[in-house]
Amino acid sequence: MTKILAIGEVMLEMSDVGNGLFKKSFAGDTFNVAHYINVASRGRIKADYLTALGDDDSSRDCLAFLEEMGVSTGKIQTLEGRTIGLFVLSNDAAGEKKYGYWRGQSAARHLFDQTQDLTGFDMVYFSGITAAITENRNNLISSLAEVKFQAKAQGKSDSAKIIYDFNHRAQLWSKEQACSFANEILPLVDIAKISDEELVLLYGDKDVQGFSKQYPDTEWVLTCGGEKAEVWQAGERLAAQSFTSVVDVVDTSAAGDAFIGTYLAAKSDGSSFEECLTRAHAIASQVVCAKGSIVKIDLSILN
């Protein structure tokens, strides 16, 4: 069975459902990915989740929620005197997500105050949000580098894949900080996911083909809204899939998370690039039709 570790932050989600009412849940990009890996694999893969929670009631409720959602919580740490972050989710008329964050006391910010053991997994997934909120990014990088070092030492270089999702949030760090971190981490990365919007925002006119030439060992997954997705490596486009756009979009939050989670689940099954992209879109297109990050999925469409 494929062993996957997702690293990051899970927060208290307050989703605006209208008429001054909010729905309480828990969400966070890397947790969302871990959850949708479990969903897309029909429970075959129960991804491990590495984060830090506080010792308060909200943190305990969050831990119970993670377990309920099919995520393994054995690596989660508890930091005394801290809590979890909070975000308020709303949407514009087109369903595009809008966030307000409160995470000053978030325990996850201090997860890498010391280096962490990330070895023993076939895939290690993290995001730009993971990096942006981390107080000590050098320890994050060192921990990921150790994954590759240990795999090479054991002759298992092909089995320890590091996946980086740019998932850029301008509220969390500057473009310059995001690009600087990417320059440091990309030499370690086996699969990188970036959207066309992020590509333009962070790098201007640089295209994914150029990146795939610069980092030829990295598999680049490019998403273009709900219309198209591509896979590139070593300057070659390995796959391209066009999709019918979803008409009744309610909430775009977690669409990208569901996409990459499903992509990784399909990849672990040995599916082709085209099938990975098709399955990923099929799940993400359902996520945007419901409010909130964690929604019910009809898996019959994958048959």
MARBAVEX-551031 format. One record per residue (C-alpha): x, y, z; residue number from 1. Coordinates in steps of 0.25 Angstrom, whole numbers. Layout:
MARBAVEX-551031
R     u     v     w num
R     X     Y     Z NUM
...
END
This chain:
MARBAVEX-551031
R     u     v     w num
R     0     0     0   1
R     5    14    -4   2
R     9    22     9   3
R     6    37     7   4
R     9    48    17   5
R     3    62    16   6
R     9    73    24   7
R     3    87    28   8
R    -8    94    36   9
R   -23    90    38  10
R   -32   102    43  11
R   -45   105    48  12
R   -54   108    36  13
R   -66   118    37  14
R   -73   117    24  15
R   -83   128    21  16
R   -96   122    17  17
R  -104   134    16  18
R  -114   142    24  19
R  -103   145    35  20
R  -101   130    37  21
R   -88   122    37  22
R   -85   107    36  23
R   -74   102    45  24
R   -64    92    40  25
R   -49    89    39  26
R   -41    91    27  27
R   -27    94    22  28
R   -21    92     8  29
R   -11    80    12  30
R   -22    73    21  31
R   -32    75     9  32
R   -22    68     0  33
R   -20    56    10  34
R   -35    55    12  35
R   -38    54    -3  36
R   -27    44    -5  37
R   -35    35     4  38
R   -48    38    -3  39
R   -42    36   -17  40
R   -35    23   -13  41
R   -48    18    -7  42
R   -41    17     6  43
R   -29     9     1  44
R   -20    20     5  45
R   -21    27    18  46
R   -11    38    17  47
R    -3    42    30  48
R    -4    56    34  49
R     7    64    41  50
R     3    77    48  51
R     3    83    61  52
R   -10    86    69  53
R   -12    93    82  54
R   -17    87    96  55
R   -31    94    96  56
R   -45    89    92  57
R   -44    94    78  58
R   -32    86    75  59
R   -38    74    81  60
R   -50    75    73  61
R   -41    77    61  62
R   -34    64    64  63
R   -47    56    65  64
R   -51    62    51  65
R   -38    58    44  66
R   -40    44    49  67
R   -54    44    44  68
R   -50    49    31  69
R   -41    37    29  70
R   -28    44    32  71
R   -17    37    40  72
R   -14    46    52  73
R    -2    38    58  74
R     8    48    55  75
R     0    60    60  76
R     7    68    71  77
R     1    76    83  78
R     7    89    87  79
R     3    94   101  80
R    -3   107   102  81
R    -6   109    87  82
R   -18   107    78  83
R   -22   105    64  84
R   -24   116    53  85
R   -37   122    49  86
R   -42   126    35  87
R   -55   132    30  88
R   -59   127    16  89
R   -68   135     7  90
R   -70   135    -8  91
R   -73   145   -19  92
R   -84   144   -29  93
R   -76   135   -38  94
R   -73   126   -26  95
R   -58   130   -25  96
R   -53   128   -11  97
R   -50   140    -1  98
R   -43   138    12  99
R   -40   145    25 100
R   -30   139    34 101
R   -27   139    49 102
R   -15   130    52 103
R    -5   137    61 104
R    -6   127    72 105
R    -7   115    62 106
R     2   103    67 107
R     5    99    53 108
R    14   111    51 109
R    23   105    61 110
R    23    91    55 111
R    37    92    50 112
R    43    99    61 113
R    51    86    61 114
R    54    77    49 115
R    44    66    47 116
R    46    52    43 117
R    38    51    30 118
R    44    38    25 119
R    37    25    23 120
R    27    30    13 121
R    26    27    -2 122
R    21    42    -4 123
R    22    54     4 124
R    13    66     1 125
R    13    80     5 126
R    10    94     0 127
R    13   108    -1 128
R     4   111    10 129
R    11   101    19 130
R    24   108    16 131
R    18   122    17 132
R    13   120    31 133
R    25   112    36 134
R    34   121    46 135
R    46   113    43 136
R    46   109    28 137
R    61   105    29 138
R    57    93    37 139
R    45    90    28 140
R    55    89    16 141
R    65    81    24 142
R    55    71    28 143
R    51    69    13 144
R    65    68     9 145
R    67    57    19 146
R    56    49    12 147
R    64    49    -1 148
R    77    47     6 149
R    72    34    14 150
R    65    29     1 151
R    78    30    -7 152
R    86    24     4 153
R    76    12     5 154
R    76    11   -11 155
R    61    15   -11 156
R    62    28   -18 157
R    50    25   -27 158
R    41    22   -15 159
R    42    35    -7 160
R    35    45   -15 161
R    34    60   -11 162
R    21    67   -16 163
R    21    82   -15 164
R     8    90   -18 165
R    11   105   -20 166
R    -3   109   -15 167
R     1   123   -14 168
R    -6   132    -4 169
R    -2   147    -5 170
R    -7   150     9 171
R     3   140    15 172
R    16   144     8 173
R    21   153    -3 174
R    24   148   -17 175
R    39   150   -15 176
R    38   141    -2 177
R    30   130   -10 178
R    40   130   -22 179
R    52   130   -12 180
R    47   118    -5 181
R    43   111   -18 182
R    57   113   -23 183
R    62   106   -10 184
R    52    94   -10 185
R    50    91   -25 186
R    63    83   -27 187
R    57    73   -16 188
R    43    72   -23 189
R    39    61   -31 190
R    25    66   -34 191
R    21    81   -35 192
R     7    86   -36 193
R     5   101   -41 194
R    -7   108   -47 195
R    -7   117   -59 196
R   -11   129   -50 197
R     1   126   -40 198
R    10   124   -51 199
R     7   138   -57 200
R     6   144   -43 201
R    20   139   -38 202
R    28   138   -51 203
R    22   147   -61 204
R    24   142   -75 205
R    32   129   -71 206
R    25   117   -76 207
R    24   103   -70 208
R    32    97   -81 209
R    43   106   -77 210
R    42   101   -63 211
R    42    87   -67 212
R    55    89   -75 213
R    61    96   -63 214
R    57    84   -53 215
R    56    72   -63 216
R    55    62   -52 217
R    42    69   -47 218
R    28    65   -52 219
R    20    78   -54 220
R     5    78   -53 221
R    -1    91   -59 222
R   -16    94   -56 223
R   -23   104   -64 224
R   -36   107   -56 225
R   -46    96   -59 226
R   -43    96   -74 227
R   -30    89   -76 228
R   -18    82   -69 229
R    -5    78   -74 230
R     7    69   -69 231
R    21    74   -73 232
R    35    68   -71 233
R    49    71   -77 234
R    43    81   -87 235
R    33    71   -92 236
R    18    71   -90 237
R    14    57   -86 238
R    -1    59   -85 239
R   -12    70   -87 240
R   -27    69   -84 241
R   -38    79   -87 242
R   -50    79   -79 243
R   -64    84   -80 244
R   -65    96   -70 245
R   -74    95   -58 246
R   -86   104   -60 247
R   -92   105   -46 248
R   -80   108   -38 249
R   -83   111   -23 250
R   -70   111   -16 251
R   -56   109   -22 252
R   -49   107    -9 253
R   -42    93    -8 254
R   -44    90   -23 255
R   -29    90   -25 256
R   -27    82   -13 257
R   -37    71   -18 258
R   -30    72   -31 259
R   -16    69   -26 260
R   -21    59   -16 261
R   -28    51   -26 262
R   -17    52   -36 263
R    -7    46   -25 264
R   -17    35   -22 265
R   -19    31   -37 266
R    -4    32   -39 267
R    -2    22   -27 268
R   -11    12   -35 269
R    -2    13   -47 270
R   -12    21   -55 271
R    -7    28   -68 272
R    -5    43   -67 273
R   -17    45   -75 274
R   -26    37   -66 275
R   -19    44   -54 276
R   -24    57   -59 277
R   -38    52   -63 278
R   -40    46   -50 279
R   -35    59   -43 280
R   -44    68   -50 281
R   -56    59   -48 282
R   -54    60   -33 283
R   -51    75   -33 284
R   -63    78   -42 285
R   -72    73   -31 286
R   -65    81   -20 287
R   -68    94   -26 288
R   -82    91   -27 289
R   -84    91   -11 290
R   -81   101     0 291
R   -68    98     8 292
R   -55    90     6 293
R   -60    77    11 294
R   -72    72     3 295
R   -79    59    -1 296
R   -73    52   -14 297
R   -80    43   -23 298
R   -70    33   -27 299
R   -79    26   -37 300
R   -74    36   -48 301
R   -60    30   -47 302
R   -65    16   -51 303
END
